[in-house]
Amino acid sequence: MKLSVGGFQLGKILEAVLAALICLLVIRLLLRFLDRMLAKSRINPQVGTYLRRGVKALLYVLAVILVCGCLGVNMTSLTALLSVLTLGVTLATESLIGNVAGGAVILSTHPFQVGDYIETSGGAAGTVREMGLSYTKLETFDGQIVLQPNKELSASRITNFSTLGRRRVVCKVTASYDAPTETVKAACRRALEQTENLLEDPAPTVYLTAYKESSIEYTVYCWATPENWWGAYLALGEHLRDAFREYGVEMTYNHLNVHMIKD
């Protein structure tokens, strides 16, 4: 068949159409197979979605190249053009690609979930409200929304305060050297009894932890759920002050005693 349309022989056009139909059928079958594999795997659904999109785009690019080859298009020039375009897109979206790679790492390793309170070595801290492939949305204590780039987040040391379902409250107080140890501990236990939303297991404890220049330091340890931690910490500090007053324990501060000696 020597008939030609638009500079292409009719035979090559039919061959290209047939190749396109076969490619579409193969792509559909491969995507169905990939969907079944992803459904059986433990990959995060978001990661699976982006992986499927990437494989689909790659298959369509290969199909276009195959169809162009059937039409007799110079594949060397087309390949070189695609290489230049790929390089240009890569350089232009380097930061975006880094964020996407970081997002894929986070979504596949599960260092945190939506609703967890985290803190990073870069100084970012807040409750995770949304996990995207490029950015993770954090809500801070003062009601601000911070979009943390996944590239930086995946490279940071992440402290997750919510994974265990409980968080320890640590409160340090000082008392006079004149106050008996058991009296101070009793005052601390009284403050713990007055503080709401504390967990009974692990049980709260009070220890003498340091002898300072002008006072003795005691540390109160207790536990609360992550969502109640901040309120429990603040309430315990208030109750400790009232309990010390009730038990007659002096909360000391740094001071210097001067003794005058008569000749």
C-alpha positions in Angstrom: 0.0 0.0 0.0 1.7 3.1 -1.3 -1.0 5.6 -0.4 0.2 8.2 2.0 -1.5 10.6 4.5 0.3 13.6 5.9 3.7 12.2 4.7 3.2 8.8 6.2 2.4 5.7 4.2 -1.0 4.2 4.9 0.5 0.9 5.8 2.7 2.4 8.5 -0.4 4.4 9.8 -2.4 1.2 10.1 0.6 -0.5 11.8 0.9 2.4 14.2 -2.8 2.3 15.0 -2.6 -1.5 15.7 0.5 -1.0 17.9 -1.4 1.8 19.8 -4.4 -0.5 20.5 -2.1 -3.3 21.6 -0.2 -0.9 23.9 -3.4 0.4 25.5 -4.5 -3.2 26.1 -1.2 -4.1 27.6 -1.1 -1.0 29.8 -4.6 -1.7 31.1 -3.6 -5.3 32.0 -0.4 -4.2 33.6 -2.1 -1.6 35.7 -4.7 -4.2 36.8 -1.9 -6.5 37.9 -0.2 -3.6 39.7 -3.5 -2.8 41.5 -3.8 -6.4 42.7 -0.2 -6.4 43.9 -0.6 -3.1 45.8 -3.8 -4.3 47.4 -2.0 -7.4 48.8 1.0 -5.4 49.9 1.4 -3.3 53.1 2.4 -0.2 51.2 0.7 3.0 52.4 -2.3 3.8 50.2 -0.9 7.3 49.3 2.4 5.8 48.3 0.6 3.2 46.2 -1.4 5.9 44.4 1.7 7.9 43.4 3.5 4.7 42.4 0.6 3.7 40.1 0.6 7.2 38.6 4.4 7.0 37.9 4.2 3.5 36.4 1.2 4.6 34.2 3.1 7.7 32.9 6.1 5.6 32.1 4.1 3.0 30.2 2.4 5.8 28.1 5.8 7.3 27.3 7.0 3.9 26.1 3.8 3.4 24.1 4.3 6.8 22.3 7.9 5.9 21.5 6.8 2.5 20.1 4.0 4.1 18.0 6.4 6.7 16.6 8.8 4.0 15.7 6.0 2.2 13.7 5.4 5.5 11.8 9.1 5.6 10.9 9.9 8.6 13.0 13.7 9.1 13.7 13.9 7.6 17.2 17.4 9.0 17.8 16.2 12.6 17.5 13.1 11.8 19.6 15.1 10.1 22.3 17.6 13.0 22.4 14.7 15.5 22.7 13.1 13.5 25.5 16.4 13.4 27.3 16.9 17.2 27.1 13.3 17.7 28.3 13.8 15.3 31.2 17.0 17.0 32.2 15.4 20.4 32.1 12.3 19.3 34.1 14.6 17.6 36.7 16.7 20.7 37.2 13.6 23.0 37.4 11.9 20.7 39.9 14.9 19.6 42.0 13.4 20.9 45.3 10.0 19.4 44.5 11.5 16.0 43.6 13.4 16.0 46.9 10.2 16.8 48.8 8.4 14.0 46.9 11.2 11.5 47.7 11.1 12.6 51.4 7.3 12.2 51.4 7.6 8.7 50.0 10.1 7.8 52.7 7.8 9.2 55.5 4.7 7.5 54.1 6.5 4.1 53.8 8.3 4.1 57.1 5.5 5.5 59.3 7.5 7.6 61.8 4.2 9.4 62.7 0.5 9.4 62.0 -2.1 12.2 61.6 -2.9 13.4 65.2 0.6 12.7 66.6 2.5 15.4 68.3 6.1 15.5 67.0 9.3 17.5 67.4 12.1 17.6 64.9 15.8 18.4 65.3 15.3 21.4 63.0 13.1 23.1 65.7 9.7 22.4 64.2 7.1 21.0 66.6 3.3 20.5 66.5 0.4 18.1 66.0 0.4 16.5 62.6 -2.8 17.6 60.8 -2.1 16.4 57.2 0.5 14.3 55.5 1.1 15.1 51.8 3.7 13.9 49.4 5.5 17.3 49.3 4.7 18.9 52.7 3.5 17.8 56.1 1.1 20.2 57.9 1.7 20.8 61.6 -0.5 22.7 64.0 1.5 24.4 66.8 0.3 25.1 70.4 -0.4 28.7 69.6 -2.7 27.9 66.8 -0.4 28.4 63.8 -0.2 26.1 60.8 3.3 25.2 59.6 4.0 23.5 56.3 7.1 21.5 56.8 8.9 20.3 53.6 9.2 16.6 53.6 12.8 16.7 52.3 13.9 18.4 55.6 11.5 16.4 57.7 12.8 13.0 56.4 16.4 14.0 57.1 15.6 15.3 60.6 15.6 13.4 63.9 11.9 13.0 64.8 10.7 12.7 68.3 7.1 11.3 68.5 5.4 12.0 71.8 2.2 10.1 70.9 3.3 6.7 69.8 3.1 5.1 73.2 -0.3 6.7 74.0 1.1 8.4 77.1 3.6 11.1 77.9 5.6 11.7 81.1 5.1 14.9 83.0 8.2 16.1 84.9 8.0 18.9 87.3 11.0 20.1 89.4 10.6 22.0 92.7 12.9 23.2 95.4 12.4 23.2 99.2 14.3 24.5 102.2 16.9 22.4 103.9 14.9 22.8 107.0 11.9 21.0 105.5 11.8 17.2 106.3 12.0 15.0 103.2 8.8 13.1 104.0 6.9 16.3 104.5 8.0 17.6 101.1 7.1 14.3 99.4 3.7 14.3 101.2 3.0 17.8 99.8 4.0 16.7 96.3 1.7 13.6 96.6 -1.1 16.0 97.7 -0.6 18.1 94.6 -0.7 14.9 92.4 -4.1 13.9 94.0 -5.5 17.3 93.1 -4.3 17.2 89.5 -6.8 15.8 87.0 -6.2 13.7 83.9 -3.2 11.8 85.3 -2.7 8.1 84.6 -2.6 5.7 87.5 -0.4 3.3 85.6 2.6 4.0 85.6 2.1 5.4 89.1 3.3 8.9 90.0 6.5 9.1 91.9 8.5 11.8 93.9 12.3 11.7 94.3 14.9 13.9 95.9 17.1 14.6 93.0 19.7 17.3 93.9 21.3 19.2 96.7 21.7 22.8 95.6 23.4 25.8 97.2 20.3 27.3 98.8 17.7 24.5 98.5 17.0 20.8 97.9 15.5 19.8 94.5 12.7 17.4 94.3 11.3 16.0 91.0 7.7 14.8 90.5 7.1 12.2 87.8 3.7 11.3 86.5 2.0 10.3 83.2 -0.8 11.7 81.1 -2.2 11.0 77.6 -0.7 13.2 74.9 -3.8 15.4 74.5 -3.9 16.0 78.3 -0.2 16.5 78.8 0.0 20.3 78.6 -3.0 20.9 80.9 -1.8 18.4 83.4 1.7 19.9 83.5 0.4 23.4 84.1 -2.2 22.3 86.7 0.4 20.3 88.6 2.7 23.4 88.9 -0.2 25.4 90.5 -1.2 22.6 92.9 2.4 22.1 94.0 2.6 25.8 95.2 -0.7 25.5 97.1 0.3 22.1 98.6 3.6 23.5 99.8 1.8 26.4 101.5 -0.7 23.9 103.1 2.1 21.7 104.5 4.2 24.6 105.6 7.1 23.9 103.2 9.1 26.8 102.1 9.8 27.1 98.3 13.3 28.6 98.4 15.2 30.6 95.9 18.9 31.4 95.5 20.0 33.6 98.5 23.1 34.3 100.5 23.2 34.3 104.3 25.6 36.7 105.9 26.7 36.1 109.6 28.1 39.0 111.5 30.7 38.0 114.1 31.5 40.4 116.9 35.1 40.8 118.0 
